[in-house]
Amino acid sequence: MSASEAISGWREIVGEEHIASGAALADLEANVSAFPARTVVAVVRPGDPGEVEEIVRIARAHRVPLYPISTGRNWGLGSRQPVQDGCAIVDLSRLNRIREVDESARYAIVEPGVTQAQLAAYLEKHAPTTALNVTGSSPNSSVLGNLLERGTGFRRHRTEEVRGLEVVLGTGQLMRTGLWAGDGPRQLHHYRTGLGPNLDALFTQSNLGIVTAAVVDLVPRRDDLRMLMLSFPDHHLADVVDGVRKLFVQGTLRSLVHIFNDKRILAMTNSHEVTTWTGLVAVDGTSAQVDLAVAEARSVLESGKGAEVTVVDQAMATGANADQLISGLFSVHSGKPSTAFLEGMFRSVPGMEPPEDLDDADNTALGYLACMPVVAVEGRTARELVDLVEEICTAHDIFPAVAVNPTGADYAEVVVNLYFDRTDAAETAAAHSCNRELHRRLYENGFRFYRVDIENMPYLTDVDSGPWAAVQLIKSAFDPDHILAPGRYCPS
């Protein structure tokens, strides 16, 4: 491996100002999770897909592994850090073009550096009948980066929105998937799978290629949008989860439901008293459709399920006296990025206030780890998971922020956030010990995960029954020298 020769080659491609090595890499070491810093040989910042192709070819010639990032805000799971030592980071934030938006067909073609704020502002001006499926992360986080991590917005799962990908393989070859792979005089993005094997899923949570653009669905803006807020005590968690499943099965709900515990909510609200659990879901359509959905949701969730349902409309969310929690949550449900969750992340640590630059989380005292199991939308199962999480966290003297998020009738994504003060060695050690135990105990109890951090990734890819042998066959075809993101969601 000749890193110095590779760096010289990359410098010729991107220019001196777009490559960092040696002492200039020191700022990479800090990360909000306090994971041990990986050894990184360089950071190279291409400006277009052609430069990515050349970077890969040089990496292949000199056997220098590459680790692509979009905007580097994978907080709680590794930030900008690779899984393994010895990689060069390919920072794709300069690939920040919105290549195309088709308002009538409801899609956008975006590159990895396109942020939530950037795309939301563009849509508001140029395609106002559509909206972005927003996440609770930073407005400056990457739309594409979150999608490729199988992230979830407030309206639906991001991977459901892919209509085609542009990818540079480990051979240096650029390819496109679905109908985008071909050419023709008619619309190419109305049929997402194309002819033959559907390749899109191969490039989410994988190390099989570097995605340089994606065709993503947009959310249509409908006549009426209201937000349902569900408040209920802890002993009704199982009942409410079962009620939510019923509403999905019968078609009343079409957007994801987020159910937050009081630790998460108290960090975002002006109130000092909240119920143990607060649920949120968007209901949209014509006013008549929304009226029917609200009535049905109330009938199911308030009758025997123990939830109090409050209906929030735009006037309530944007009024002068609106609670910051209500305003922030209505904003993200309507396709407008909000800083409410970022601010709440900082306030989750006693005595800590948000910094002036919320995106500088890696360089503050905030510590943040995330454990992300996935469960069936079944009240009893959700209850058992939450009880086990609380048992483990209590043993480590940690009060977790928990969200149980049914994406539909079948599965719920669960987020267990552990917050701590990174300047306190004891707190940091306790949080890391708790996070390791959460992953191991939950796995031993039959729970599985939908995302994982760079520290627990080697453990889960070793014990989990993933189709790793088949993945390695594909890896050998797409990336024959195994230079792309070694260890990322695979055993090597």
Protein Blocks (a to p, Z undefined) as FASTA:
>chain_A
ZZklmmmmmmmmnopklccehjllmmmmpcfklpacdddfbdcddfbfklmmmmmmmmmm
nopacdddfkopaghilojacfbghiacddfklmmccfbacfklopadddfklcfklmmm
mmmmmmmmbccdddfbdfkbcfklmmmnopacfkbcfklmpgbdcdddfkopacdehjll
mccfbdfklbmnlgcjdfklmmgoiafbccfbdcdddddddfbdcdddddddfklmmmmm
mmmmmmmmnomamcdcddddfklmmmmmmbfbdcfbdcddddeddfklmmmmmmmmmmmm
mnonopacddddfklmmmmklcfklmmmmmmmnopacfklmmmmmmmpghiacdfblmlm
mmmmbdcddddddddddfklmmmmmmmmmmmmmmnopacddddddfbjkbccdddddddd
fklmklmmmmmmmmmmmmmmmmmnopacfbdcfklmmmmmmmpccfkklmmmmmmmmmmn
opgoghiapaZZ
